[in-house]
Amino acid sequence: MRILITNDDGITAPGLQVLGEIAADVGGADAEIWTVAPAFEQSGVGHCISYARPTMVQEFGPRRHAVEGSPADCVLAALYDILPDRPDLVLSGVNRGNNAAENVMYSGTVGGAIEAALQNLPAIALSQYFGPDNAGLDDPFEAARAHGADTVRRLLSHGEWEEAPYRLFYNVNFPPCAAADVAGLAVGVQGRREDAGHGMTPHVSPSGRRFLYVTGGPQQTPTAPGTDAAAALDRRVAVTPMRADLTAHDRIDALRDALG
C-alpha cells in the first residue's frame, strides 16, 4: 500500500511524525510511505496553490521531500514529479490544533485533502484538538497517536469512496483529552462557533512601521449538537464527510423560481 502524507505545520512538525506512525500502522509490513510536506509552516493557507510562482523541492531522505509551498502544492508535486506512481491513500496532518467548524475554511491541512480528492484520490485530513486536558500532557498528540490508525482503518472499511466529480474526503478531529479518556467516535456536520471568527490587531514596530496581526477566537466554545466541534469537546473522535463543492444545493430551486 502506497500512502502519501503531508501537513500544513511543516516537515519538522511533531504531528507529521505521528501521522507517519499512523500511516505505517494502516499500511502494514508492506507499506510504502511517502512524505511530501511544506518546508515551512503553512497554517491558514487553505487550498491555495502557488500558481504565480515556481515551487522548489528538496529531498531530505528516501521517500521524504520538502516543498516550498502549500499542502496543496505538496500533493501536486508528489503526484506529478516525486512519486513513481499514484498513491492508494493521502493523509494530511496531524495538525496541531483543531480543524473543526469555521476553521475548516482556512485549514491548509484540509486543503491538502481537498487537492487529493480533486485529483480523484482517497483522502483524510486529521487534526488534534488542543485544550486544558491535553495541552500539558507529555504527548499532546496522545489521542491521535492512540486512535488514529483505527479511525483511518474504519473509514477505509466503512466510508464511501466512490469516484465522482467532487469525490468525498473525510475530516477527522481528535478530542482534546488523554487517549484513555476518548469516548468513541461520532459522525457530525461542520459546526459554527459564532464568537470565534478571525480579526486583525494593529501593532507598531520599533522602527515605526505599522503591522497587522491576524487574531482568532476561543476554540473551546461549544457548537450545536451533532457538529464536529461539539463531538470533539464531548471527547469523541469527530468525523465529517466533505466535498470541495461549495454549492448551496438546498437553495438552487428556490433561487431559480425567484429569478424566473
Salt bridges, closest charged atoms under 4 A:
GLU21 OE1 - ARG145 NH1 2.73
ASP25 OD1 - ARG153 NH1 2.89
GLU32 OE2 - ARG2 NE 2.79
GLU102 OE2 - ARG193 NE 2.90
GLU115 OE1 - HIS47 NE2 2.73
ASP133 OD2 - ARG235 NH2 2.73
ASP139 OD2 - ARG145 NE 2.69
ASP150 OD2 - ARG154 NH1 3.97
GLU162 OE2 - ARG243 NH1 3.46
ASP181 OD2 - ARG235 NH1 3.75
ASP234 OD2 - ARG236 NE 3.32
ASP245 OD2 - HIS249 NE2 2.74
ASP250 OD2 - ARG251 NH1 3.01
ASP253 OD1 - ARG256 NH1 3.63
